[in-house]
C-alpha cells in the first residue's frame, strides 16, 4: 500500500516547513531544501528530524 496522495499534499518538512516528495521506490520522503530523507515504515512516514538521513 502506498501513501495517500492527499496525505502527501499536506505533509511538509519538519525542519524547514517546505515541500517534500515521495521517492520513486516509495521507501522515503525527501526534502530538496534541507537535503534530508525521511523513511517510511509500514506505510507510515517517520517525520522526525533526528531520524532523517542526509542525502
CHARMM internal coordinates of N, CA and C (Angstrom, degrees):
IC EDIT
DIST 1 N 1 CA 1.4556
DIST 1 CA 1 C 1.5255
ANGL 1 N 1 CA 1 C 108.78
DIST 1 C 2 N 1.3041
ANGL 1 CA 1 C 2 N 116.18
DIHE 1 N 1 CA 1 C 2 N 136.84
DIST 2 N 2 CA 1.4606
ANGL 1 C 2 N 2 CA 121.64
DIHE 1 CA 1 C 2 N 2 CA -179.43
DIST 2 CA 2 C 1.5275
ANGL 2 N 2 CA 2 C 110.42
DIHE 1 C 2 N 2 CA 2 C -97.71
DIST 2 C 3 N 1.3027
ANGL 2 CA 2 C 3 N 115.05
DIHE 2 N 2 CA 2 C 3 N 165.90
DIST 3 N 3 CA 1.4662
ANGL 2 C 3 N 3 CA 120.43
DIHE 2 CA 2 C 3 N 3 CA 176.89
DIST 3 CA 3 C 1.5233
ANGL 3 N 3 CA 3 C 108.86
DIHE 2 C 3 N 3 CA 3 C -69.83
DIST 3 C 4 N 1.3095
ANGL 3 CA 3 C 4 N 115.95
DIHE 3 N 3 CA 3 C 4 N 137.98
DIST 4 N 4 CA 1.4527
ANGL 3 C 4 N 4 CA 122.86
DIHE 3 CA 3 C 4 N 4 CA -179.20
DIST 4 CA 4 C 1.5343
ANGL 4 N 4 CA 4 C 110.54
DIHE 3 C 4 N 4 CA 4 C -62.80
DIST 4 C 5 N 1.3245
ANGL 4 CA 4 C 5 N 117.11
DIHE 4 N 4 CA 4 C 5 N 137.95
DIST 5 N 5 CA 1.4715
ANGL 4 C 5 N 5 CA 121.46
DIHE 4 CA 4 C 5 N 5 CA -179.38
DIST 5 CA 5 C 1.5225
ANGL 5 N 5 CA 5 C 111.85
DIHE 4 C 5 N 5 CA 5 C -61.75
DIST 5 C 6 N 1.3246
ANGL 5 CA 5 C 6 N 117.02
DIHE 5 N 5 CA 5 C 6 N -35.28
DIST 6 N 6 CA 1.4685
ANGL 5 C 6 N 6 CA 119.98
DIHE 5 CA 5 C 6 N 6 CA 178.49
DIST 6 CA 6 C 1.5258
ANGL 6 N 6 CA 6 C 111.00
DIHE 5 C 6 N 6 CA 6 C -65.18
DIST 6 C 7 N 1.3189
ANGL 6 CA 6 C 7 N 116.85
DIHE 6 N 6 CA 6 C 7 N -36.98
DIST 7 N 7 CA 1.4667
ANGL 6 C 7 N 7 CA 120.56
DIHE 6 CA 6 C 7 N 7 CA 177.20
DIST 7 CA 7 C 1.5257
ANGL 7 N 7 CA 7 C 110.27
DIHE 6 C 7 N 7 CA 7 C -65.89
DIST 7 C 8 N 1.3199
ANGL 7 CA 7 C 8 N 116.92
DIHE 7 N 7 CA 7 C 8 N -42.81
DIST 8 N 8 CA 1.4653
ANGL 7 C 8 N 8 CA 120.32
DIHE 7 CA 7 C 8 N 8 CA 178.94
DIST 8 CA 8 C 1.5239
ANGL 8 N 8 CA 8 C 111.88
DIHE 7 C 8 N 8 CA 8 C -60.40
DIST 8 C 9 N 1.3241
ANGL 8 CA 8 C 9 N 117.24
DIHE 8 N 8 CA 8 C 9 N -34.03
DIST 9 N 9 CA 1.4620
ANGL 8 C 9 N 9 CA 120.72
DIHE 8 CA 8 C 9 N 9 CA -179.38
DIST 9 CA 9 C 1.5225
ANGL 9 N 9 CA 9 C 112.68
DIHE 8 C 9 N 9 CA 9 C -67.68
DIST 9 C 10 N 1.3269
ANGL 9 CA 9 C 10 N 117.85
DIHE 9 N 9 CA 9 C 10 N -29.13
DIST 10 N 10 CA 1.4646
ANGL 9 C 10 N 10 CA 119.47
DIHE 9 CA 9 C 10 N 10 CA -177.74
DIST 10 CA 10 C 1.5268
ANGL 10 N 10 CA 10 C 113.64
DIHE 9 C 10 N 10 CA 10 C -98.21
DIST 10 C 11 N 1.3330
ANGL 10 CA 10 C 11 N 117.35
DIHE 10 N 10 CA 10 C 11 N -15.51
DIST 11 N 11 CA 1.4652
ANGL 10 C 11 N 11 CA 119.90
DIHE 10 CA 10 C 11 N 11 CA 178.46
DIST 11 CA 11 C 1.5236
ANGL 11 N 11 CA 11 C 111.02
DIHE 10 C 11 N 11 CA 11 C -71.19
DIST 11 C 12 N 1.3233
ANGL 11 CA 11 C 12 N 115.58
DIHE 11 N 11 CA 11 C 12 N 143.91
DIST 12 N 12 CA 1.4678
ANGL 11 C 12 N 12 CA 122.02
DIHE 11 CA 11 C 12 N 12 CA 177.35
DIST 12 CA 12 C 1.5235
ANGL 12 N 12 CA 12 C 108.31
DIHE 11 C 12 N 12 CA 12 C -138.56
DIST 12 C 13 N 1.3065
ANGL 12 CA 12 C 13 N 115.79
DIHE 12 N 12 CA 12 C 13 N 158.13
DIST 13 N 13 CA 1.4582
ANGL 12 C 13 N 13 CA 121.05
DIHE 12 CA 12 C 13 N 13 CA 177.05
DIST 13 CA 13 C 1.5320
ANGL 13 N 13 CA 13 C 108.52
DIHE 12 C 13 N 13 CA 13 C -62.73
DIST 13 C 14 N 1.3339
ANGL 13 CA 13 C 14 N 117.76
DIHE 13 N 13 CA 13 C 14 N 127.78
DIST 14 N 14 CA 1.4622
ANGL 13 C 14 N 14 CA 119.75
DIHE 13 CA 13 C 14 N 14 CA -179.51
DIST 14 CA 14 C 1.5287
ANGL 14 N 14 CA 14 C 113.49
DIHE 13 C 14 N 14 CA 14 C -68.65
DIST 14 C 15 N 1.3217
ANGL 14 CA 14 C 15 N 117.23
DIHE 14 N 14 CA 14 C 15 N -18.51
DIST 15 N 15 CA 1.4611
ANGL 14 C 15 N 15 CA 120.06
DIHE 14 CA 14 C 15 N 15 CA -178.27
DIST 15 CA 15 C 1.5275
ANGL 15 N 15 CA 15 C 111.52
DIHE 14 C 15 N 15 CA 15 C -84.96
DIST 15 C 16 N 1.3415
ANGL 15 CA 15 C 16 N 117.21
DIHE 15 N 15 CA 15 C 16 N -52.39
DIST 16 N 16 CA 1.4668
ANGL 15 C 16 N 16 CA 119.86
DIHE 15 CA 15 C 16 N 16 CA -175.02
DIST 16 CA 16 C 1.5304
ANGL 16 N 16 CA 16 C 113.35
DIHE 15 C 16 N 16 CA 16 C -108.74
DIST 16 C 17 N 1.3220
ANGL 16 CA 16 C 17 N 116.55
DIHE 16 N 16 CA 16 C 17 N -5.95
DIST 17 N 17 CA 1.4729
ANGL 16 C 17 N 17 CA 123.55
DIHE 16 CA 16 C 17 N 17 CA -177.90
DIST 17 CA 17 C 1.5218
ANGL 17 N 17 CA 17 C 112.49
DIHE 16 C 17 N 17 CA 17 C 66.28
DIST 17 C 18 N 1.3332
ANGL 17 CA 17 C 18 N 116.89
DIHE 17 N 17 CA 17 C 18 N 18.03
DIST 18 N 18 CA 1.4582
ANGL 17 C 18 N 18 CA 122.02
DIHE 17 CA 17 C 18 N 18 CA 179.33
DIST 18 CA 18 C 1.5162
ANGL 18 N 18 CA 18 C 111.74
DIHE 17 C 18 N 18 CA 18 C -88.34
DIST 18 C 19 N 1.3238
ANGL 18 CA 18 C 19 N 116.41
DIHE 18 N 18 CA 18 C 19 N 178.17
DIST 19 N 19 CA 1.4663
ANGL 18 C 19 N 19 CA 120.78
DIHE 18 CA 18 C 19 N 19 CA -179.10
DIST 19 CA 19 C 1.5265
ANGL 19 N 19 CA 19 C 112.29
DIHE 18 C 19 N 19 CA 19 C -71.29
DIST 19 C 20 N 1.3204
ANGL 19 CA 19 C 20 N 114.32
DIHE 19 N 19 CA 19 C 20 N 151.08
DIST 20 N 20 CA 1.4585
ANGL 19 C 20 N 20 CA 120.96
DIHE 19 CA 19 C 20 N 20 CA 175.51
DIST 20 CA 20 C 1.5182
ANGL 20 N 20 CA 20 C 108.49
DIHE 19 C 20 N 20 CA 20 C -124.29
DIST 20 C 21 N 1.3201
ANGL 20 CA 20 C 21 N 115.55
DIHE 20 N 20 CA 20 C 21 N 156.88
DIST 21 N 21 CA 1.4600
ANGL 20 C 21 N 21 CA 120.83
DIHE 20 CA 20 C 21 N 21 CA -178.76
DIST 21 CA 21 C 1.5179
ANGL 21 N 21 CA 21 C 109.90
DIHE 20 C 21 N 21 CA 21 C -128.30
DIST 21 C 22 N 1.3219
ANGL 21 CA 21 C 22 N 115.41
DIHE 21 N 21 CA 21 C 22 N 145.14
DIST 22 N 22 CA 1.4518
ANGL 21 C 22 N 22 CA 121.53
DIHE 21 CA 21 C 22 N 22 CA 175.79
DIST 22 CA 22 C 1.5178
ANGL 22 N 22 CA 22 C 108.83
DIHE 21 C 22 N 22 CA 22 C -74.66
DIST 22 C 23 N 1.3270
ANGL 22 CA 22 C 23 N 117.17
DIHE 22 N 22 CA 22 C 23 N 132.88
DIST 23 N 23 CA 1.4519
ANGL 22 C 23 N 23 CA 121.17
DIHE 22 CA 22 C 23 N 23 CA 177.46
DIST 23 CA 23 C 1.5247
ANGL 23 N 23 CA 23 C 109.02
DIHE 22 C 23 N 23 CA 23 C -69.38
DIST 23 C 24 N 1.3220
ANGL 23 CA 23 C 24 N 116.27
DIHE 23 N 23 CA 23 C 24 N 154.63
DIST 24 N 24 CA 1.4584
ANGL 23 C 24 N 24 CA 121.26
DIHE 23 CA 23 C 24 N 24 CA -178.35
DIST 24 CA 24 C 1.5195
ANGL 24 N 24 CA 24 C 112.50
DIHE 23 C 24 N 24 CA 24 C -58.59
DIST 24 C 25 N 1.3366
ANGL 24 CA 24 C 25 N 117.22
DIHE 24 N 24 CA 24 C 25 N -34.99
DIST 25 N 25 CA 1.4639
ANGL 24 C 25 N 25 CA 119.64
DIHE 24 CA 24 C 25 N 25 CA -179.30
DIST 25 CA 25 C 1.5306
ANGL 25 N 25 CA 25 C 112.60
DIHE 24 C 25 N 25 CA 25 C -79.90
DIST 25 C 26 N 1.3449
ANGL 25 CA 25 C 26 N 117.34
DIHE 25 N 25 CA 25 C 26 N -7.80
DIST 26 N 26 CA 1.4554
ANGL 25 C 26 N 26 CA 121.89
DIHE 25 CA 25 C 26 N 26 CA 177.33
DIST 26 CA 26 C 1.5178
ANGL 26 N 26 CA 26 C 114.13
DIHE 25 C 26 N 26 CA 26 C 75.33
DIST 26 C 27 N 1.3253
ANGL 26 CA 26 C 27 N 117.14
DIHE 26 N 26 CA 26 C 27 N 12.39
DIST 27 N 27 CA 1.4671
ANGL 26 C 27 N 27 CA 120.50
DIHE 26 CA 26 C 27 N 27 CA -176.87
DIST 27 CA 27 C 1.5140
ANGL 27 N 27 CA 27 C 113.69
DIHE 26 C 27 N 27 CA 27 C -101.71
DIST 27 C 28 N 1.3180
ANGL 27 CA 27 C 28 N 117.65
DIHE 27 N 27 CA 27 C 28 N 4.89
DIST 28 N 28 CA 1.4501
ANGL 27 C 28 N 28 CA 119.40
DIHE 27 CA 27 C 28 N 28 CA -179.31
DIST 28 CA 28 C 1.5111
ANGL 28 N 28 CA 28 C 112.37
DIHE 27 C 28 N 28 CA 28 C -169.83
DIST 28 C 29 N 1.3216
ANGL 28 CA 28 C 29 N 114.37
DIHE 28 N 28 CA 28 C 29 N 166.68
DIST 29 N 29 CA 1.4527
ANGL 28 C 29 N 29 CA 123.04
DIHE 28 CA 28 C 29 N 29 CA 175.84
DIST 29 CA 29 C 1.5227
ANGL 29 N 29 CA 29 C 107.24
DIHE 28 C 29 N 29 CA 29 C -118.40
DIST 29 C 30 N 1.3142
ANGL 29 CA 29 C 30 N 117.36
DIHE 29 N 29 CA 29 C 30 N 137.64
DIST 30 N 30 CA 1.4542
ANGL 29 C 30 N 30 CA 119.99
DIHE 29 CA 29 C 30 N 30 CA -177.27
DIST 30 CA 30 C 1.5187
ANGL 30 N 30 CA 30 C 111.49
DIHE 29 C 30 N 30 CA 30 C -119.95
DIST 30 C 31 N 1.3243
ANGL 30 CA 30 C 31 N 114.27
DIHE 30 N 30 CA 30 C 31 N 146.70
DIST 31 N 31 CA 1.4549
ANGL 30 C 31 N 31 CA 122.60
DIHE 30 CA 30 C 31 N 31 CA 172.43
DIST 31 CA 31 C 1.5202
ANGL 31 N 31 CA 31 C 106.33
DIHE 30 C 31 N 31 CA 31 C -115.17
DIST 31 C 32 N 1.3335
ANGL 31 CA 31 C 32 N 116.70
DIHE 31 N 31 CA 31 C 32 N 114.36
DIST 32 N 32 CA 1.4599
ANGL 31 C 32 N 32 CA 120.59
DIHE 31 CA 31 C 32 N 32 CA -179.06
DIST 32 CA 32 C 1.5263
ANGL 32 N 32 CA 32 C 112.09
DIHE 31 C 32 N 32 CA 32 C -70.16
DIST 32 C 33 N 1.3219
ANGL 32 CA 32 C 33 N 117.24
DIHE 32 N 32 CA 32 C 33 N -29.91
DIST 33 N 33 CA 1.4655
ANGL 32 C 33 N 33 CA 120.99
DIHE 32 CA 32 C 33 N 33 CA -179.25
DIST 33 CA 33 C 1.5258
ANGL 33 N 33 CA 33 C 111.37
DIHE 32 C 33 N 33 CA 33 C -67.16
DIST 33 C 34 N 1.3196
ANGL 33 CA 33 C 34 N 116.72
DIHE 33 N 33 CA 33 C 34 N -49.68
DIST 34 N 34 CA 1.4609
ANGL 33 C 34 N 34 CA 121.95
DIHE 33 CA 33 C 34 N 34 CA -178.28
DIST 34 CA 34 C 1.5219
ANGL 34 N 34 CA 34 C 112.54
DIHE 33 C 34 N 34 CA 34 C -87.17
DIST 34 C 35 N 1.3308
ANGL 34 CA 34 C 35 N 116.75
DIHE 34 N 34 CA 34 C 35 N -12.72
DIST 35 N 35 CA 1.4675
ANGL 34 C 35 N 35 CA 122.82
DIHE 34 CA 34 C 35 N 35 CA -175.87
DIST 35 CA 35 C 1.5287
ANGL 35 N 35 CA 35 C 110.52
DIHE 34 C 35 N 35 CA 35 C 58.21
DIST 35 C 36 N 1.3563
ANGL 35 CA 35 C 36 N 115.13
DIHE 35 N 35 CA 35 C 36 N 46.79
DIST 36 N 36 CA 1.4501
ANGL 35 C 36 N 36 CA 121.88
DIHE 35 CA 35 C 36 N 36 CA 178.81
DIST 36 CA 36 C 1.5199
ANGL 36 N 36 CA 36 C 110.54
DIHE 35 C 36 N 36 CA 36 C -119.87
DIST 36 C 37 N 1.3425
ANGL 36 CA 36 C 37 N 115.17
DIHE 36 N 36 CA 36 C 37 N 150.21
DIST 37 N 37 CA 1.4626
ANGL 36 C 37 N 37 CA 122.42
DIHE 36 CA 36 C 37 N 37 CA 176.33
DIST 37 CA 37 C 1.5191
ANGL 37 N 37 CA 37 C 107.68
DIHE 36 C 37 N 37 CA 37 C -121.50
DIST 37 C 38 N 1.3289
ANGL 37 CA 37 C 38 N 114.84
DIHE 37 N 37 CA 37 C 38 N 125.97
DIST 38 N 38 CA 1.4614
ANGL 37 C 38 N 38 CA 121.72
DIHE 37 CA 37 C 38 N 38 CA 176.42
DIST 38 CA 38 C 1.5144
ANGL 38 N 38 CA 38 C 107.36
DIHE 37 C 38 N 38 CA 38 C -104.34
DIST 38 C 39 N 1.3379
ANGL 38 CA 38 C 39 N 117.63
DIHE 38 N 38 CA 38 C 39 N 124.06
DIST 39 N 39 CA 1.4581
ANGL 38 C 39 N 39 CA 120.17
DIHE 38 CA 38 C 39 N 39 CA -176.10
DIST 39 CA 39 C 1.5253
ANGL 39 N 39 CA 39 C 111.22
DIHE 38 C 39 N 39 CA 39 C -77.67
DIST 39 C 40 N 1.3180
ANGL 39 CA 39 C 40 N 114.66
DIHE 39 N 39 CA 39 C 40 N 161.46
DIST 40 N 40 CA 1.4554
ANGL 39 C 40 N 40 CA 122.47
DIHE 39 CA 39 C 40 N 40 CA 176.61
DIST 40 CA 40 C 1.5191
ANGL 40 N 40 CA 40 C 107.08
DIHE 39 C 40 N 40 CA 40 C -118.35
DIST 40 C 41 N 1.3329
ANGL 40 CA 40 C 41 N 116.63
DIHE 40 N 40 CA 40 C 41 N 124.41
DIST 41 N 41 CA 1.4613
ANGL 40 C 41 N 41 CA 122.22
DIHE 40 CA 40 C 41 N 41 CA 178.51
DIST 41 CA 41 C 1.5195
ANGL 41 N 41 CA 41 C 108.88
DIHE 40 C 41 N 41 CA 41 C -121.85
DIST 41 C 42 N 1.3163
ANGL 41 CA 41 C 42 N 116.63
DIHE 41 N 41 CA 41 C 42 N 125.80
DIST 42 N 42 CA 1.4685
ANGL 41 C 42 N 42 CA 122.06
DIHE 41 CA 41 C 42 N 42 CA 179.92
DIST 42 CA 42 C 1.5254
ANGL 42 N 42 CA 42 C 111.45
DIHE 41 C 42 N 42 CA 42 C 52.06
DIST 42 C 43 N 1.3315
ANGL 42 CA 42 C 43 N 115.74
DIHE 42 N 42 CA 42 C 43 N 43.01
DIST 43 N 43 CA 1.4669
ANGL 42 C 43 N 43 CA 123.96
DIHE 42 CA 42 C 43 N 43 CA 179.43
DIST 43 CA 43 C 1.5241
ANGL 43 N 43 CA 43 C 113.60
DIHE 42 C 43 N 43 CA 43 C 65.03
DIST 43 C 44 N 1.3391
ANGL 43 CA 43 C 44 N 117.60
DIHE 43 N 43 CA 43 C 44 N 19.88
DIST 44 N 44 CA 1.4612
ANGL 43 C 44 N 44 CA 121.85
DIHE 43 CA 43 C 44 N 44 CA 178.07
DIST 44 CA 44 C 1.5243
ANGL 44 N 44 CA 44 C 108.44
DIHE 43 C 44 N 44 CA 44 C -119.16
DIST 44 C 45 N 1.3377
ANGL 44 CA 44 C 45 N 117.69
DIHE 44 N 44 CA 44 C 45 N 119.84
DIST 45 N 45 CA 1.4634
ANGL 44 C 45 N 45 CA 119.24
DIHE 44 CA 44 C 45 N 45 CA 177.76
DIST 45 CA 45 C 1.5309
ANGL 45 N 45 CA 45 C 111.03
DIHE 44 C 45 N 45 CA 45 C -71.39
DIST 45 C 46 N 1.3282
ANGL 45 CA 45 C 46 N 115.94
DIHE 45 N 45 CA 45 C 46 N 132.34
DIST 46 N 46 CA 1.4670
ANGL 45 C 46 N 46 CA 122.18
DIHE 45 CA 45 C 46 N 46 CA 178.05
DIST 46 CA 46 C 1.5378
ANGL 46 N 46 CA 46 C 106.32
DIHE 45 C 46 N 46 CA 46 C -94.79
DIST 46 C 47 N 1.3192
ANGL 46 CA 46 C 47 N 115.89
DIHE 46 N 46 CA 46 C 47 N 94.24
DIST 47 N 47 CA 1.4661
ANGL 46 C 47 N 47 CA 121.87
DIHE 46 CA 46 C 47 N 47 CA -172.27
DIST 47 CA 47 C 1.5285
ANGL 47 N 47 CA 47 C 112.17
DIHE 46 C 47 N 47 CA 47 C -97.60
DIST 47 C 48 N 1.3217
ANGL 47 CA 47 C 48 N 116.39
DIHE 47 N 47 CA 47 C 48 N 48.87
DIST 48 N 48 CA 1.4583
ANGL 47 C 48 N 48 CA 122.33
DIHE 47 CA 47 C 48 N 48 CA 177.34
DIST 48 CA 48 C 1.5209
ANGL 48 N 48 CA 48 C 108.55
DIHE 47 C 48 N 48 CA 48 C -105.29
DIST 48 C 49 N 1.3190
ANGL 48 CA 48 C 49 N 117.11
DIHE 48 N 48 CA 48 C 49 N 128.41
DIST 49 N 49 CA 1.4567
ANGL 48 C 49 N 49 CA 121.39
DIHE 48 CA 48 C 49 N 49 CA -178.13
DIST 49 CA 49 C 1.5268
ANGL 49 N 49 CA 49 C 110.99
DIHE 48 C 49 N 49 CA 49 C -59.10
DIST 49 C 50 N 1.3277
ANGL 49 CA 49 C 50 N 117.09
DIHE 49 N 49 CA 49 C 50 N -40.71
DIST 50 N 50 CA 1.4667
ANGL 49 C 50 N 50 CA 121.42
DIHE 49 CA 49 C 50 N 50 CA -179.67
DIST 50 CA 50 C 1.5256
ANGL 50 N 50 CA 50 C 112.45
DIHE 49 C 50 N 50 CA 50 C -65.70
DIST 50 C 51 N 1.3294
ANGL 50 CA 50 C 51 N 118.06
DIHE 50 N 50 CA 50 C 51 N -23.72
DIST 51 N 51 CA 1.4627
ANGL 50 C 51 N 51 CA 122.55
DIHE 50 CA 50 C 51 N 51 CA -178.87
DIST 51 CA 51 C 1.5274
ANGL 51 N 51 CA 51 C 112.40
DIHE 50 C 51 N 51 CA 51 C -93.18
DIST 51 C 52 N 1.3299
ANGL 51 CA 51 C 52 N 118.03
DIHE 51 N 51 CA 51 C 52 N -8.04
DIST 52 N 52 CA 1.4682
ANGL 51 C 52 N 52 CA 121.90
DIHE 51 CA 51 C 52 N 52 CA -176.63
DIST 52 CA 52 C 1.5147
ANGL 52 N 52 CA 52 C 110.84
DIHE 51 C 52 N 52 CA 52 C -73.06
DIST 52 C 53 N 1.3469
ANGL 52 CA 52 C 53 N 114.87
DIHE 52 N 52 CA 52 C 53 N 152.86
DIST 53 N 53 CA 1.4637
ANGL 52 C 53 N 53 CA 121.80
DIHE 52 CA 52 C 53 N 53 CA 177.13
DIST 53 CA 53 C 1.5262
ANGL 53 N 53 CA 53 C 109.14
DIHE 52 C 53 N 53 CA 53 C -107.39
DIST 53 C 54 N 1.3114
ANGL 53 CA 53 C 54 N 116.85
DIHE 53 N 53 CA 53 C 54 N 139.81
DIST 54 N 54 CA 1.4660
ANGL 53 C 54 N 54 CA 120.33
DIHE 53 CA 53 C 54 N 54 CA 175.56
DIST 54 CA 54 C 1.5218
ANGL 54 N 54 CA 54 C 109.54
DIHE 53 C 54 N 54 CA 54 C -74.93
DIST 54 C 55 N 1.3416
ANGL 54 CA 54 C 55 N 115.82
DIHE 54 N 54 CA 54 C 55 N 142.11
DIST 55 N 55 CA 1.4688
ANGL 54 C 55 N 55 CA 119.74
DIHE 54 CA 54 C 55 N 55 CA 177.51
DIST 55 CA 55 C 1.5069
ANGL 55 N 55 CA 55 C 109.88
DIHE 54 C 55 N 55 CA 55 C -119.39
END
COOR INIT
IC SEED 1 N 1 CA 1 C
IC BUILD
